[in-house]
Amino acid sequence: VQVAESGGGSVEAGGSLRLSCTVSGFSFDDATIGWFRQAPGKEREGVSCLSSSDGSTAYSDAVKGRFTISSDRAVNTVYLQMNSLKPEDTAVYYCAADRRPYPIRHYCNAVVGLNYWGTGAQVTVSS
Protein backbone atom coordinates (compact mmCIF):
# COMPACT_ATOMS: atom_id res chain seq x y z
CA VAL A 1 0.00 0.00 0.00
CA GLN A 2 1.27 3.43 -0.90
CA VAL A 3 -0.12 6.80 0.10
CA ALA A 4 1.26 9.87 -1.66
CA GLU A 5 0.39 13.51 -1.04
CA SER A 6 1.02 16.31 -3.49
CA GLY A 7 0.04 19.92 -3.99
CA GLY A 8 1.57 21.65 -0.99
CA GLY A 9 3.29 24.99 -1.26
CA SER A 10 3.43 28.58 -0.08
CA VAL A 11 0.61 31.09 -0.43
CA GLU A 12 -0.42 34.41 1.04
CA ALA A 13 -3.27 34.66 3.50
CA GLY A 14 -6.59 34.50 1.70
CA GLY A 15 -5.19 32.32 -1.05
CA SER A 16 -6.02 28.76 -2.04
CA LEU A 17 -4.26 25.45 -2.48
CA ARG A 18 -5.41 21.98 -3.40
CA LEU A 19 -3.84 18.89 -1.90
CA SER A 20 -4.09 15.48 -3.52
CA CYS A 21 -3.77 12.07 -1.88
CA THR A 22 -3.35 9.10 -4.19
CA VAL A 23 -3.67 5.63 -2.71
CA SER A 24 -2.50 2.44 -4.35
CA GLY A 25 -2.71 -1.13 -3.13
CA PHE A 26 -6.38 -1.46 -2.26
CA SER A 27 -9.80 -0.69 -3.65
CA PHE A 28 -11.25 2.70 -2.98
CA ASP A 29 -14.79 1.33 -2.80
CA ASP A 30 -14.90 1.00 1.00
CA ALA A 31 -11.89 3.11 1.93
CA THR A 32 -11.72 5.74 4.63
CA ILE A 33 -9.36 8.61 3.92
CA GLY A 34 -8.38 11.47 6.15
CA TRP A 35 -6.31 14.62 6.11
CA PHE A 36 -4.39 15.48 9.24
CA ARG A 37 -1.94 18.26 9.94
CA GLN A 38 0.81 19.01 12.37
CA ALA A 39 2.23 22.45 12.99
CA PRO A 40 5.61 22.97 14.69
CA GLY A 41 5.32 22.41 18.41
CA LYS A 42 1.72 21.24 18.17
CA GLU A 43 0.02 17.89 18.20
CA ARG A 44 -1.33 16.33 15.04
CA GLU A 45 -4.98 17.16 14.44
CA GLY A 46 -7.64 15.84 12.13
CA VAL A 47 -8.63 18.28 9.39
CA SER A 48 -11.10 16.47 7.16
CA CYS A 49 -12.09 12.88 6.45
CA LEU A 50 -14.15 11.03 3.89
CA SER A 51 -15.79 7.64 3.78
CA SER A 52 -15.76 6.32 0.25
CA SER A 53 -18.48 3.74 0.95
CA ASP A 54 -21.22 6.24 1.77
CA GLY A 55 -19.68 9.60 0.88
CA SER A 56 -19.90 10.95 4.42
CA THR A 57 -17.44 13.68 5.34
CA ALA A 58 -16.20 15.40 8.46
CA TYR A 59 -14.39 18.66 9.07
CA SER A 60 -12.69 20.20 12.05
CA ASP A 61 -14.22 23.42 13.34
CA ALA A 62 -11.04 25.25 12.35
CA VAL A 63 -11.51 24.57 8.63
CA LYS A 64 -15.26 24.13 8.26
CA GLY A 65 -16.58 26.38 5.51
CA ARG A 66 -13.13 26.96 4.04
CA PHE A 67 -11.88 23.47 3.13
CA THR A 68 -13.64 20.88 0.99
CA ILE A 69 -12.77 17.20 0.73
CA SER A 70 -13.68 15.20 -2.36
CA SER A 71 -12.65 12.04 -4.15
CA ASP A 72 -12.21 10.60 -7.61
CA ARG A 73 -12.56 6.83 -7.42
CA ALA A 74 -11.35 6.41 -10.99
CA VAL A 75 -7.86 7.48 -9.94
CA ASN A 76 -7.98 6.48 -6.26
CA THR A 77 -7.41 10.06 -5.22
CA VAL A 78 -8.83 12.27 -2.50
CA TYR A 79 -8.52 16.04 -2.74
CA LEU A 80 -8.52 18.76 -0.12
CA GLN A 81 -9.44 22.13 -1.56
CA MET A 82 -8.27 24.80 0.86
CA ASN A 83 -9.66 28.30 0.41
CA SER A 84 -9.35 31.47 2.47
CA LEU A 85 -6.13 30.17 3.94
CA LYS A 86 -4.88 31.67 7.18
CA PRO A 87 -1.37 31.74 8.68
CA GLU A 88 -2.60 29.32 11.35
CA ASP A 89 -3.21 26.75 8.59
CA THR A 90 0.56 26.46 8.18
CA ALA A 91 1.53 22.86 8.87
CA VAL A 92 2.64 19.61 7.33
CA TYR A 93 -0.46 17.93 5.96
CA TYR A 94 -0.63 14.16 6.03
CA CYS A 95 -3.00 11.79 4.33
CA ALA A 96 -4.11 8.65 6.13
CA ALA A 97 -5.91 5.76 4.45
CA ASP A 98 -7.65 2.53 5.37
CA ARG A 99 -9.20 -0.12 3.19
CA ARG A 100 -12.39 -0.48 5.27
CA PRO A 101 -15.13 1.85 6.41
CA TYR A 102 -14.84 3.53 9.79
CA PRO A 103 -17.16 5.93 11.64
CA ILE A 104 -16.01 9.14 10.07
CA ARG A 105 -15.92 11.22 13.24
CA HIS A 106 -13.88 8.60 15.08
CA TYR A 107 -11.49 8.40 12.16
CA CYS A 108 -10.92 12.14 12.11
CA ASN A 109 -10.45 12.14 15.87
CA ALA A 110 -7.74 9.51 15.42
CA VAL A 111 -9.63 6.97 17.52
CA VAL A 112 -9.74 4.19 14.92
CA GLY A 113 -7.90 3.09 11.81
CA LEU A 114 -5.08 5.25 10.40
CA ASN A 115 -3.10 2.26 9.21
CA TYR A 116 -1.43 3.80 6.18
CA TRP A 117 0.20 7.23 5.97
CA GLY A 118 1.83 9.42 3.40
CA THR A 119 5.02 11.33 4.05
CA GLY A 120 3.35 14.72 4.22
CA ALA A 121 3.07 17.94 2.24
CA GLN A 122 4.16 21.30 3.59
CA VAL A 123 1.63 24.13 3.47
CA THR A 124 2.89 27.58 4.40
CA VAL A 125 0.57 30.58 4.62
CA SER A 126 2.14 33.99 5.02
CA SER A 127 0.39 37.01 6.47
RAPE-V20947 format. One record per pair of residues at least 24 apart in sequence whose C-alpha atoms are under 10 Angstrom apart, sorted by sequence separation. I is the first residue (numbers start at 1). GAP is how many residues later the second one is. If there is no record, write none. Layout:
# RAPE-V20947
i->(I/I)
gap->(GAP/GAP)
This chain:
# RAPE-V20947
i->(1/2/28/29/30/32/33/34/35/36/94/95/96/1/27/28/29/30/32/34/93/94/95/52/62/63/93/94/95/62/92/93/94/50/92/93/94/49/91/92/93/5/91/92/93/49/91/92/48/90/91/92/47/90/91/35/89/90/91/34/89/90/33/87/88/89/90/87/88/89/33/85/86/87/88/85/86/87/88/85/86/87/85/86/85/28/35/28/29/33/34/35/28/31/33/34/35/59/60/27/28/34/47/49/57/58/59/28/29/44/46/47/48/49/50/51/52/53/54/56/57/58/28/44/45/46/47/49/52/53/56/57/58/60/18/20/22/27/28/39/42/44/45/46/51/52/53/55/56/58/59/60/16/17/18/19/20/21/22/26/28/39/40/44/51/52/58/16/18/20/24/25/38/39/40/50/51/57/58/23/24/37/38/39/40/50/51/22/23/24/37/38/39/50/51/22/23/37/38/39/50/21/22/23/36/37/38/49/50/21/22/36/37/38/48/49/51/20/21/22/36/37/48/49/50/20/21/35/36/37/49/50/19/20/21/35/36/46/48/49/19/20/34/35/36/48/49/18/19/20/34/35/46/47/48/18/19/33/34/35/46/47/17/18/19/33/34/45/46/17/18/32/33/34/45/46/16/17/18/32/33/45/16/17/31/32/33/44/15/16/17/31/32/33/14/15/16/17/30/31/32/33/14/15/16/28/30/31/32/33/13/14/15/16/28/29/30/31/32/34/13/14/15/26/27/28/29/30/31/32/33/5/7/12/13/14/23/26/27/28/29/30/32/36/4/5/6/7/12/13/14/21/22/23/26/27/34/35/36/3/5/11/12/13/19/21/23/25/26/33/34/36/11/12/13/19/20/21/22/23/32/33/34/11/13/19/21/23/32/34/11/10/33/34/9/32/33/36/32/35/38/8/33/34/37/39/8/33/36/37/38/39/8/35/37/37/6/5/6/5/6/4/5/3/4/5/3/4/3/23/3/23/2/23/1/22/1/21/1/21/21/20/19/19/19/17/16/15/13/14/15/5/6/8/9/10/11/12/13/14/3/4/5/6/8/9/10/11/12/13/14/1/2/3/4/5/6/7/8/9/10/11/12/13/1/2/3/4/5/6/7/8/9/10/11/12/1/2/3/4/5/6/7/8/9/10/11/3/4/5)
gap->(24/24/24/24/24/24/24/24/24/24/24/24/24/25/25/25/25/25/25/25/25/25/25/26/26/26/26/26/26/27/27/27/27/28/28/28/28/29/29/29/29/30/30/30/30/31/31/31/32/32/32/32/33/33/33/34/34/34/34/35/35/35/36/36/36/36/36/37/37/37/38/38/38/38/38/39/39/39/39/40/40/40/41/41/42/43/43/44/44/44/44/44/45/45/45/45/45/45/45/46/46/46/46/46/46/46/46/47/47/47/47/47/47/47/47/47/47/47/47/47/47/47/48/48/48/48/48/48/48/48/48/48/48/48/49/49/49/49/49/49/49/49/49/49/49/49/49/49/49/49/49/49/50/50/50/50/50/50/50/50/50/50/50/50/50/50/50/51/51/51/51/51/51/51/51/51/51/51/51/52/52/52/52/52/52/52/52/53/53/53/53/53/53/53/53/54/54/54/54/54/54/55/55/55/55/55/55/55/55/56/56/56/56/56/56/56/56/57/57/57/57/57/57/57/57/58/58/58/58/58/58/58/59/59/59/59/59/59/59/59/60/60/60/60/60/60/60/61/61/61/61/61/61/61/61/62/62/62/62/62/62/62/63/63/63/63/63/63/63/64/64/64/64/64/64/64/65/65/65/65/65/65/66/66/66/66/66/66/67/67/67/67/67/67/68/68/68/68/68/68/68/68/69/69/69/69/69/69/69/69/70/70/70/70/70/70/70/70/70/70/71/71/71/71/71/71/71/71/71/71/71/72/72/72/72/72/72/72/72/72/72/72/72/72/73/73/73/73/73/73/73/73/73/73/73/73/73/73/73/74/74/74/74/74/74/74/74/74/74/74/74/74/75/75/75/75/75/75/75/75/75/75/75/76/76/76/76/76/76/76/79/80/80/80/81/81/81/81/82/82/82/83/83/83/83/83/84/84/84/84/84/84/85/85/85/86/87/88/88/89/89/90/90/91/91/91/92/92/93/93/94/94/95/95/96/96/97/97/98/99/100/101/102/103/104/106/109/110/111/111/111/112/112/112/112/112/112/112/112/112/113/113/113/113/113/113/113/113/113/113/113/114/114/114/114/114/114/114/114/114/114/114/114/114/115/115/115/115/115/115/115/115/115/115/115/115/116/116/116/116/116/116/116/116/116/116/116/117/117/117)
